[in-house]
Amino acid sequence: MRLETGRLVLREMNADDIEPLLGVFGDERVMASFASAPFDRAAMERWVGRNLAHQRDHGYGLFTLIDKADGTVIGDCGLEHMDIGAELGYDLRADRWGRGLATEAAIAVRDFAFATLRLPRLVSLVRVGNQRSRRVAEKVGMTWREDLVRGEIRYWLMELPGPGS
């Protein structure tokens, strides 16, 4: 599966993405939004492996984001099946923040989720205080539904009903 926007290629994640995704998840600025230490190669291998298994099990998952201008892997964006619904998530290299790229990718995935997968709704779990991520969720049409706690972490649950819901 492959999606394209004006500036991005979104393609299915694969095992070859481990090294370039370390440029995202190995950055302490990115990992601050997860309250986690930067990933090392072993952690990145486990994370990609988990996402590839999710793709196989559910028929959808995360796309690797590639900047068309220079061919660089700059992050991921996609869907994760959760107990509260399909979560739209996005992670972007810190040096690419503030350019609208996460929003561009999230809109493409939102449209794919509703038009192709025909999902009834999308949610995003945004850590309380992560205004950048909340703003992306709002730009794709999500609204705040409630605050919730999962594993002792506080989140804003953002929600977008599908067309006709």
Backbone as a printed PyTorch tensor [residue, N CA C, xyz], in Angstrom:
tensor([[[  0.8440,  -1.1700,   0.0000],
         [  0.0000,   0.0000,   0.0000],
         [  0.8930,   1.2380,   0.0000]],

        [[  0.4860,   2.2000,  -0.7900],
         [  1.2540,   3.4460,  -0.9220],
         [  0.2690,   4.5990,  -1.0980]],

        [[  0.5100,   5.6710,  -0.3500],
         [ -0.2540,   6.9050,  -0.4880],
         [  0.7230,   8.0150,  -0.8420]],

        [[  0.2310,   9.0510,  -1.5000],
         [  1.0750,  10.2030,  -1.8030],
         [  0.3240,  11.4820,  -1.5230]],

        [[  1.0650,  12.4760,  -1.0810],
         [  0.5460,  13.8280,  -0.9060],
         [  1.4420,  14.7380,  -1.7450]],

        [[  1.2310,  16.0130,  -1.6500],
         [  2.0720,  16.9340,  -2.4010],
         [  3.5450,  16.8190,  -2.0780]],

        [[  3.8610,  16.5910,  -0.8010],
         [  5.2710,  16.5690,  -0.3900],
         [  5.7690,  15.2330,   0.1380]],

        [[  4.8650,  14.2680,   0.3080],
         [  5.2340,  13.0250,   0.9880],
         [  4.8250,  11.7800,   0.2150]],

        [[  5.6090,  10.7400,   0.3990],
         [  5.2190,   9.3790,   0.0430],
         [  4.9960,   8.6520,   1.3580]],

        [[  3.8660,   7.9660,   1.4750],
         [  3.5650,   7.1290,   2.6340],
         [  3.5190,   5.6980,   2.1200]],

        [[  4.4600,   4.8790,   2.5490],
         [  4.4770,   3.4820,   2.1080],
         [  4.4790,   2.5700,   3.3170]],

        [[  4.0480,   1.3300,   3.0870],
         [  4.0190,   0.3760,   4.1940],
         [  5.3980,   0.2820,   4.8240]],

        [[  5.3900,   0.2460,   6.1420],
         [  6.6340,   0.0900,   6.8890],
         [  7.2100,  -1.2920,   6.6050]],

        [[  8.5380,  -1.3920,   6.6020],
         [  9.1830,  -2.6910,   6.4410],
         [ 10.4450,  -2.7390,   7.3040]],

        [[ 11.0550,  -3.9040,   7.3740],
         [ 12.2170,  -4.1020,   8.2540],
         [ 13.4080,  -3.2270,   7.8660]],

        [[ 13.4760,  -2.7850,   6.6140],
         [ 14.5700,  -1.9070,   6.1980],
         [ 14.4620,  -0.5070,   6.7910]],

        [[ 13.3370,  -0.2140,   7.4410],
         [ 13.1260,   1.1110,   8.0270],
         [ 13.7460,   1.2620,   9.4160]],

        [[ 14.2850,   0.2030,   9.9670],
         [ 14.8350,   0.2660,  11.3260],
         [ 15.8830,   1.3660,  11.4460]],

        [[ 16.8640,   1.3470,  10.5780],
         [ 17.9570,   2.3280,  10.6720],
         [ 17.4680,   3.7640,  10.4570]],

        [[ 16.7270,   4.0490,   9.3790],
         [ 16.2910,   5.4400,   9.2040],
         [ 15.3160,   5.9130,  10.2880]],

        [[ 14.5120,   5.0240,  10.8460],
         [ 13.5870,   5.4450,  11.9070],
         [ 14.3140,   5.7410,  13.2150]],

        [[ 15.5430,   5.2550,  13.3510],
         [ 16.3490,   5.6500,  14.5140],
         [ 16.5900,   7.1590,  14.5250]],

        [[ 16.5450,   7.7820,  13.3370],
         [ 16.6620,   9.2350,  13.2500],
         [ 15.4800,   9.9570,  13.8710]],

        [[ 14.3780,   9.2450,  14.0250],
         [ 13.1890,   9.7920,  14.6940],
         [ 13.2210,   9.4040,  16.1630]],

        [[ 13.2000,   8.1140,  16.4250],
         [ 13.0260,   7.5980,  17.7850],
         [ 14.3140,   7.5770,  18.6120]],

        [[ 15.4270,   7.8570,  17.9780],
         [ 16.6790,   7.9990,  18.7110],
         [ 16.9270,   9.4320,  19.1730]],

        [[ 15.9730,  10.3100,  18.9040],
         [ 16.0950,  11.7360,  19.2360],
         [ 15.3560,  12.0230,  20.5370]],

        [[ 16.0550,  12.5800,  21.5140],
         [ 15.4240,  12.8510,  22.8150],
         [ 14.2880,  13.8660,  22.7100]],

        [[ 14.3280,  14.7630,  21.7260],
         [ 13.2340,  15.7370,  21.5630],
         [ 11.9450,  15.0370,  21.1560]],

        [[ 12.0400,  14.0600,  20.2730],
         [ 10.8720,  13.2780,  19.8640],
         [ 10.3850,  12.4300,  21.0280]],

        [[ 11.2920,  11.7720,  21.7120],
         [ 10.9150,  10.8340,  22.7660],
         [ 10.3980,  11.5340,  24.0170]],

        [[ 10.6440,  12.8350,  24.1460],
         [ 10.1040,  13.5850,  25.2870],
         [  8.5790,  13.5210,  25.2970]],

        [[  7.9500,  13.4450,  24.1310],
         [  6.4920,  13.3700,  24.0930],
         [  5.9830,  12.0050,  24.5600]],

        [[  6.8590,  11.0330,  24.6520],
         [  6.4980,   9.7060,  25.1770],
         [  7.0080,   9.5200,  26.6070]],

        [[  7.7070,  10.5180,  27.1360],
         [  8.3730,  10.4090,  28.4420],
         [  9.2340,   9.1480,  28.4700]],

        [[  9.9960,   8.9690,  27.4110],
         [ 10.8050,   7.7710,  27.2420],
         [ 12.2140,   8.1650,  26.8070]],

        [[ 13.1530,   7.3270,  27.1430],
         [ 14.5200,   7.5330,  26.6630],
         [ 14.5550,   7.2620,  25.1570]],

        [[ 15.4910,   7.8800,  24.4530],
         [ 15.6360,   7.5850,  23.0230],
         [ 15.8900,   6.0930,  22.7960]],

        [[ 15.3750,   5.5890,  21.6810],
         [ 15.5690,   4.1860,  21.3350],
         [ 17.0050,   3.9380,  20.9090]],

        [[ 17.4980,   2.7430,  21.2530],
         [ 18.7200,   2.2420,  20.6450],
         [ 18.2940,   1.2840,  19.5310]],

        [[ 19.2440,   0.6920,  18.8470],
         [ 18.8940,  -0.1630,  17.7150],
         [ 18.0060,  -1.3470,  18.1310]],

        [[ 18.2900,  -1.9570,  19.2640],
         [ 17.4900,  -3.1080,  19.7080],
         [ 16.0420,  -2.7030,  19.9720]],

        [[ 15.8380,  -1.5670,  20.6140],
         [ 14.4740,  -1.0880,  20.8780],
         [ 13.7640,  -0.7580,  19.5660]],

        [[ 14.4980,  -0.1950,  18.6110],
         [ 13.9110,   0.1370,  17.3130],
         [ 13.5070,  -1.1300,  16.5750]],

        [[ 14.3370,  -2.1640,  16.6470],
         [ 14.0050,  -3.4440,  16.0130],
         [ 12.7260,  -4.0300,  16.6060]],

        [[ 12.5940,  -3.9780,  17.9360],
         [ 11.3740,  -4.4950,  18.5790],
         [ 10.1540,  -3.6850,  18.1660]],

        [[ 10.2830,  -2.3610,  18.1280],
         [  9.1630,  -1.4840,  17.7780],
         [  8.7050,  -1.7310,  16.3380]],

        [[  9.6390,  -1.7970,  15.4100],
         [  9.2790,  -2.0660,  14.0160],
         [  8.6650,  -3.4610,  13.8970]],

        [[  9.2460,  -4.4520,  14.5770],
         [  8.6930,  -5.8080,  14.5570],
         [  7.2620,  -5.8590,  15.0540]],

        [[  6.9790,  -5.1350,  16.1320],
         [  5.6100,  -5.0820,  16.6630],
         [  4.6640,  -4.4560,  15.6380]],

        [[  5.1200,  -3.4190,  14.9680],
         [  4.2750,  -2.7580,  13.9810],
         [  4.0520,  -3.6120,  12.7410]],

        [[  5.0490,  -4.3620,  12.3250],
         [  4.8770,  -5.2650,  11.1860],
         [  3.9010,  -6.3830,  11.5310]],

        [[  3.9640,  -6.8960,  12.7580],
         [  3.0040,  -7.9210,  13.1980],
         [  1.5900,  -7.3510,  13.2360]],

        [[  1.4440,  -6.1190,  13.6900],
         [  0.1360,  -5.4640,  13.7100],
         [ -0.4290,  -5.3620,  12.2940]],

        [[  0.4130,  -4.9760,  11.3460],
         [  0.0060,  -4.8740,   9.9490],
         [ -0.5250,  -6.2080,   9.4340]],

        [[  0.2010,  -7.2860,   9.7360],
         [ -0.2160,  -8.6260,   9.3040],
         [ -1.5330,  -9.0230,   9.9640]],

        [[ -1.6660,  -8.7380,  11.2550],
         [ -2.8440,  -9.1820,  12.0130],
         [ -4.1060,  -8.3990,  11.6840]],

        [[ -3.9690,  -7.1100,  11.3850],
         [ -5.1480,  -6.2500,  11.2280],
         [ -5.3700,  -5.7340,   9.8130]],

        [[ -4.4070,  -5.9240,   8.9340],
         [ -4.5740,  -5.4710,   7.5610],
         [ -4.2740,  -3.9950,   7.3520]],

        [[ -3.8690,  -3.3210,   8.3890],
         [ -3.4320,  -1.9290,   8.3020],
         [ -2.4560,  -1.6570,   9.4260]],

        [[ -1.7380,  -0.5540,   9.3070],
         [ -0.7400,  -0.2250,  10.3260],
         [ -0.1250,   1.1160,  10.0460]],

        [[  1.1720,   1.2060,  10.2910],
         [  1.8770,   2.4620,  10.1170],
         [  2.5280,   2.5370,   8.7420]],

        [[  2.4870,   3.7170,   8.1740],
         [  3.2060,   4.0150,   6.9430],
         [  4.5120,   4.7090,   7.3100]],

        [[  5.5510,   4.4160,   6.5680],
         [  6.7920,   5.1570,   6.6840],
         [  6.6570,   6.4110,   5.8260]],

        [[  7.0500,   7.5570,   6.3910],
         [  6.9500,   8.8340,   5.6810],
         [  8.2720,   9.1590,   5.0080]],

        [[  8.1930,   9.4640,   3.7250],
         [  9.3750,   9.8250,   2.9500],
         [  9.1470,  11.1970,   2.3350]],

        [[ 10.0880,  12.0980,   2.5580],
         [ 10.0220,  13.4360,   1.9900],
         [ 10.3710,  13.3370,   0.5040]],

        [[  9.4480,  13.7520,  -0.3660],
         [  9.6910,  13.6870,  -1.8080],
         [ 10.8590,  14.5660,  -2.2390]],

        [[ 11.0960,  15.6560,  -1.5260],
         [ 12.1390,  16.5970,  -1.9300],
         [ 13.5360,  15.9850,  -1.8950]],

        [[ 13.7790,  15.1060,  -0.9060],
         [ 15.1320,  14.5650,  -0.7820],
         [ 15.1840,  13.0500,  -0.5560]],

        [[ 14.0300,  12.3820,  -0.5300],
         [ 13.9970,  10.9290,  -0.3610],
         [ 14.2790,  10.4400,   1.0460]],

        [[ 14.3060,  11.3520,   2.0090],
         [ 14.6460,  11.0110,   3.3910],
         [ 13.4390,  10.4530,   4.1300]],

        [[ 13.6560,   9.3860,   4.9160],
         [ 12.6380,   8.8980,   5.8460],
         [ 12.5560,   9.9030,   6.9830]],

        [[ 11.3580,  10.4510,   7.1890],
         [ 11.2110,  11.5170,   8.1950],
         [ 10.2630,  11.1440,   9.3310]],

        [[  9.6890,   9.9350,   9.3040],
         [  8.8010,   9.5510,  10.3920],
         [  7.8420,   8.4590,   9.9830]],

        [[  6.7350,   8.4060,  10.7130],
         [  5.6900,   7.4410,  10.4160],
         [  4.3320,   8.0770,  10.6960]],

        [[  3.3150,   7.5060,  10.0880],
         [  1.9460,   7.9350,  10.3280],
         [  1.0650,   6.7660,   9.9270]],

        [[  0.0480,   6.4930,  10.7290],
         [ -0.8210,   5.3840,  10.3630],
         [ -1.8250,   5.0770,  11.4330]],

        [[ -2.2890,   3.8400,  11.3910],
         [ -3.3920,   3.3940,  12.2190],
         [ -2.9740,   2.2190,  13.0810]],

        [[ -3.4490,   2.2270,  14.3070],
         [ -3.2280,   1.1030,  15.2050],
         [ -4.5640,   0.6840,  15.7920]],

        [[ -4.8560,  -0.5990,  15.6750],
         [ -6.0840,  -1.1410,  16.2590],
         [ -5.9230,  -1.1640,  17.7820]],

        [[ -6.8530,  -0.5030,  18.4730],
         [ -6.8160,  -0.4520,  19.9360],
         [ -8.1930,  -0.8020,  20.4760]],

        [[ -8.2760,  -1.0280,  21.7730],
         [ -9.5580,  -1.3540,  22.3900],
         [-10.5580,  -0.1980,  22.3140]],

        [[-10.0940,   1.0120,  22.1060],
         [-10.9820,   2.1780,  22.0300],
         [-11.2780,   2.5850,  20.5870]],

        [[-10.7450,   1.8490,  19.6270],
         [-10.9520,   2.1470,  18.2130],
         [ -9.6370,   2.1890,  17.4640]],

        [[ -9.7130,   2.5710,  16.2020],
         [ -8.5060,   2.6910,  15.3900],
         [ -7.8520,   4.0310,  15.7080]],

        [[ -6.6050,   3.9660,  16.1820],
         [ -5.9050,   5.1910,  16.5340],
         [ -5.0740,   5.6910,  15.3660]],

        [[ -5.2600,   6.9640,  15.0540],
         [ -4.4340,   7.6550,  14.0710],
         [ -3.2540,   8.2590,  14.8240]],

        [[ -2.0550,   7.8200,  14.4710],
         [ -0.8600,   8.3080,  15.1530],
         [  0.1730,   8.7980,  14.1630]],

        [[  1.0990,   9.6160,  14.6380],
         [  2.1120,  10.2150,  13.7770],
         [  3.3300,  10.5640,  14.6160]],

        [[  4.4940,  10.3230,  14.0380],
         [  5.7700,  10.6510,  14.6630],
         [  6.6580,  11.2290,  13.5730]],

        [[  7.3120,  12.3360,  13.8720],
         [  8.0800,  13.0450,  12.8640],
         [  9.4280,  13.4660,  13.4230]],

        [[ 10.4600,  13.4090,  12.5820],
         [ 11.7760,  13.9070,  12.9840],
         [ 11.6490,  15.3410,  13.4690]],

        [[ 12.3480,  15.6580,  14.5370],
         [ 12.2580,  16.9950,  15.1250],
         [ 12.7140,  18.0850,  14.1560]],

        [[ 13.6590,  17.7770,  13.2900],
         [ 14.1240,  18.8050,  12.3550],
         [ 13.1250,  19.0800,  11.2320]],

        [[ 12.0120,  18.3520,  11.2190],
         [ 10.9550,  18.5740,  10.2200],
         [  9.6790,  19.1250,  10.8540]],

        [[  9.7090,  19.3760,  12.1550],
         [  8.5390,  19.9330,  12.8410],
         [  8.2340,  21.3330,  12.3210]],

        [[  6.9730,  21.7290,  12.4540],
         [  6.5650,  23.0950,  12.1420],
         [  6.3880,  23.3880,  10.6620]],

        [[  6.3400,  22.3710,   9.8310],
         [  6.2010,  22.5700,   8.3820],
         [  4.8670,  22.0450,   7.8460]],

        [[  4.0210,  21.5240,   8.7360],
         [  2.7390,  20.9740,   8.2960],
         [  2.8160,  19.5650,   7.7400]],

        [[  3.9620,  18.9140,   7.8640],
         [  4.1330,  17.5720,   7.2980],
         [  3.3320,  16.5140,   8.0540]],

        [[  3.2890,  16.5990,   9.3830],
         [  2.4940,  15.6300,  10.1550],
         [  1.0200,  15.7650,   9.8040]],

        [[  0.5390,  16.9920,   9.6640],
         [ -0.8600,  17.2100,   9.2830],
         [ -1.1240,  16.6650,   7.8940]],

        [[ -0.2330,  16.9180,   6.9610],
         [ -0.3840,  16.4310,   5.5890],
         [ -0.4900,  14.9050,   5.5610]],

        [[  0.3870,  14.2500,   6.3060],
         [  0.3680,  12.7840,   6.3710],
         [ -0.9010,  12.2900,   7.0570]],

        [[ -1.2750,  12.9230,   8.1680],
         [ -2.4510,  12.4820,   8.9250],
         [ -3.7350,  12.6400,   8.1130]],

        [[ -3.8360,  13.6800,   7.3120],
         [ -5.0170,  13.8540,   6.4450],
         [ -5.0830,  12.7240,   5.4230]],

        [[ -3.9470,  12.3640,   4.8420],
         [ -3.9260,  11.2640,   3.8700],
         [ -4.3540,   9.9500,   4.5190]],

        [[ -3.8820,   9.6930,   5.7350],
         [ -4.2520,   8.4590,   6.4320],
         [ -5.7210,   8.5020,   6.8530]],

        [[ -6.1880,   9.6480,   7.3090],
         [ -7.6140,   9.7940,   7.6490],
         [ -8.4770,   9.4500,   6.4420]],

        [[ -8.1530,  10.0170,   5.3000],
         [ -8.9490,   9.7690,   4.0950],
         [ -8.9060,   8.2960,   3.6960]],

        [[ -7.7430,   7.6730,   3.8020],
         [ -7.5890,   6.2440,   3.5190],
         [ -8.4330,   5.4110,   4.4920]],

        [[ -8.4110,   5.7710,   5.7680],
         [ -9.1500,   5.0210,   6.7920],
         [-10.6520,   5.0390,   6.5150]],

        [[-11.1640,   6.1850,   6.1020],
         [-12.6000,   6.2930,   5.8710],
         [-13.0130,   5.7990,   4.4820]],

        [[-12.2830,   6.1660,   3.4430],
         [-12.6860,   5.8260,   2.0730],
         [-12.3670,   4.3770,   1.6990]],

        [[-11.2000,   3.8900,   2.1140],
         [-10.7690,   2.5510,   1.7010],
         [-11.0930,   1.4970,   2.7570]],

        [[-10.7180,   1.7610,   4.0040],
         [-10.9590,   0.7830,   5.0710],
         [-12.3790,   0.8630,   5.6190]],

        [[-13.0410,   1.9740,   5.3760],
         [-14.4200,   2.2120,   5.8350],
         [-14.5570,   2.0670,   7.3540]],

        [[-13.5620,   2.5890,   8.0640],
         [-13.6180,   2.5640,   9.5240],
         [-14.7000,   3.5360,  10.0020]],

        [[-15.3980,   3.1930,  11.0800],
         [-16.5010,   4.0420,  11.5420],
         [-16.0640,   5.3100,  12.2790]],

        [[-14.8400,   5.3020,  12.8260],
         [-14.3310,   6.4730,  13.5420],
         [-12.8430,   6.3100,  13.7590]],

        [[-12.1920,   7.4260,  14.0300],
         [-10.7790,   7.4220,  14.3780],
         [-10.6040,   8.1240,  15.7050]],

        [[ -9.5980,   7.6960,  16.4430],
         [ -9.2410,   8.3520,  17.6910],
         [ -7.7400,   8.6410,  17.6690]],

        [[ -7.3340,   9.5770,  18.4910],
         [ -5.9160,   9.7980,  18.7580],
         [ -5.7540,   9.9890,  20.2520]],

        [[ -4.7740,   9.3170,  20.8140],
         [ -4.4090,   9.5140,  22.2120],
         [ -3.2340,  10.4900,  22.2220]],

        [[ -3.4790,  11.6650,  22.7520],
         [ -2.4600,  12.7040,  22.7920],
         [ -2.1120,  12.9520,  24.2510]],

        [[ -0.8410,  12.8330,  24.5840],
         [ -0.4230,  13.0990,  25.9670],
         [ -0.8220,  14.5050,  26.3660]],

        [[ -1.4160,  14.6110,  27.5450],
         [ -1.8050,  15.9220,  28.0580],
         [ -0.5720,  16.8280,  28.0470]],

        [[ -0.7160,  17.9940,  27.4670],
         [  0.3790,  18.9500,  27.3710],
         [  1.0730,  18.9800,  26.0220]],

        [[  0.8780,  17.9560,  25.1850],
         [  1.5230,  17.9210,  23.8730],
         [  0.6590,  18.7110,  22.8810]],

        [[  0.8040,  20.0180,  22.9360],
         [ -0.0250,  20.9080,  22.1240],
         [  0.2020,  20.7280,  20.6280]],

        [[  1.4360,  20.4430,  20.2220],
         [  1.7110,  20.2350,  18.7850],
         [  0.9010,  19.0630,  18.2360]],

        [[  0.9110,  17.9700,  18.9630],
         [  0.1920,  16.7850,  18.5100],
         [ -1.3170,  17.0100,  18.5440]],

        [[ -1.7760,  17.6840,  19.5690],
         [ -3.2170,  17.9840,  19.6370],
         [ -3.6300,  18.8630,  18.4560]],

        [[ -2.7840,  19.8000,  18.1050],
         [ -3.0920,  20.6960,  16.9870],
         [ -3.1980,  19.9180,  15.6760]],

        [[ -2.3280,  18.9330,  15.4660],
         [ -2.4230,  18.0880,  14.2730],
         [ -3.7620,  17.3570,  14.2710]],

        [[ -4.1250,  16.7680,  15.4100],
         [ -5.4020,  16.0540,  15.5090],
         [ -6.5730,  16.9870,  15.1760]],

        [[ -6.5280,  18.1950,  15.6740],
         [ -7.6040,  19.1530,  15.3950],
         [ -7.6410,  19.5330,  13.9180]],

        [[ -6.4880,  19.6690,  13.2950],
         [ -6.4390,  20.0420,  11.8780],
         [ -6.9980,  18.9580,  10.9660]],

        [[ -6.9800,  17.7040,  11.4130],
         [ -7.5860,  16.6390,  10.6000],
         [ -9.0670,  16.4680,  10.9250]],

        [[ -9.5830,  17.2980,  11.8360],
         [-11.0110,  17.2890,  12.1320],
         [-11.4030,  16.6730,  13.4530]],

        [[-10.4380,  16.2630,  14.2410],
         [-10.7510,  15.6360,  15.5250],
         [-11.1100,  16.6900,  16.5710]],

        [[-11.9330,  16.2630,  17.5010],
         [-12.2630,  17.1090,  18.6390],
         [-11.9860,  16.3280,  19.9210]],

        [[-11.7630,  17.0940,  20.9830],
         [-11.5200,  16.4890,  22.2850],
         [-12.7960,  15.7980,  22.7480]],

        [[-12.6540,  14.5630,  23.2160],
         [-13.7950,  13.8300,  23.7500],
         [-13.7470,  13.7600,  25.2640]],

        [[-12.5620,  13.4080,  25.7990],
         [-12.4100,  13.2960,  27.2420],
         [-10.9390,  13.1540,  27.5960]],

        [[-10.6320,  13.4030,  28.8600],
         [ -9.3170,  13.0790,  29.3900],
         [ -9.3880,  11.6520,  29.8980]],

        [[ -8.3190,  10.9040,  29.7240],
         [ -8.2980,   9.5480,  30.2640],
         [ -6.8980,   9.1850,  30.7020]],

        [[ -6.8070,   8.1550,  31.4950],
         [ -5.5220,   7.6730,  32.0010],
         [ -5.3570,   6.2370,  31.5420]],

        [[ -4.2050,   5.9660,  30.9540],
         [ -3.8460,   4.6020,  30.5290],
         [ -2.4270,   4.3560,  31.0130]],

        [[ -2.2770,   3.3320,  31.8460],
         [ -0.9470,   3.0150,  32.3660],
         [ -0.3130,   4.1790,  33.1080]],

        [[ -1.0900,   4.8910,  33.8720],
         [ -0.6480,   6.0230,  34.6880],
         [ -0.2520,   7.2540,  33.8630]],

        [[ -0.5490,   7.2580,  32.5780],
         [ -0.2460,   8.4010,  31.7180],
         [ -1.5650,   9.0690,  31.3430]],

        [[ -1.5910,  10.3950,  31.4590],
         [ -2.8010,  11.1560,  31.1490],
         [ -2.8070,  11.5380,  29.6660]],

        [[ -3.9580,  11.3110,  29.0380],
         [ -4.1270,  11.6080,  27.6160],
         [ -5.3840,  12.4360,  27.3880]],

        [[ -5.3430,  13.1970,  26.2990],
         [ -6.5500,  13.7470,  25.7170],
         [ -7.0020,  12.7310,  24.6830]],

        [[ -8.2310,  12.2630,  24.7770],
         [ -8.7930,  11.3930,  23.7490],
         [ -9.4470,  12.2900,  22.7130]],

        [[ -8.8800,  12.2860,  21.5280],
         [ -9.3930,  13.0510,  20.4030],
         [-10.1650,  12.0770,  19.5090]],

        [[-11.2460,  12.5590,  18.8890],
         [-12.1110,  11.6440,  18.1450],
         [-12.6340,  12.2940,  16.8680]],

        [[-12.7950,  11.4730,  15.8460],
         [-13.3960,  11.9000,  14.5880],
         [-14.3170,  10.8080,  14.0880]],

        [[-15.6370,  11.0320,  14.1160],
         [-16.5590,  10.0470,  13.5320],
         [-16.3840,  10.0070,  12.0230]],

        [[-16.5970,   8.8300,  11.4610],
         [-16.4980,   8.6930,  10.0200],
         [-17.6950,   9.3100,   9.3190]],

        [[-17.5990,   9.4320,   7.9970],
         [-18.7270,   9.9760,   7.2330],
         [-19.9860,   9.1520,   7.4730]],

        [[-21.0840,   9.8210,   7.6880],
         [-22.3520,   9.1350,   7.8980],
         [-22.5710,   8.6180,   9.3010]],

        [[-21.6090,   8.8520,  10.2050],
         [-21.7670,   8.3720,  11.5870],
         [-22.6130,   9.3160,  12.3980]]])
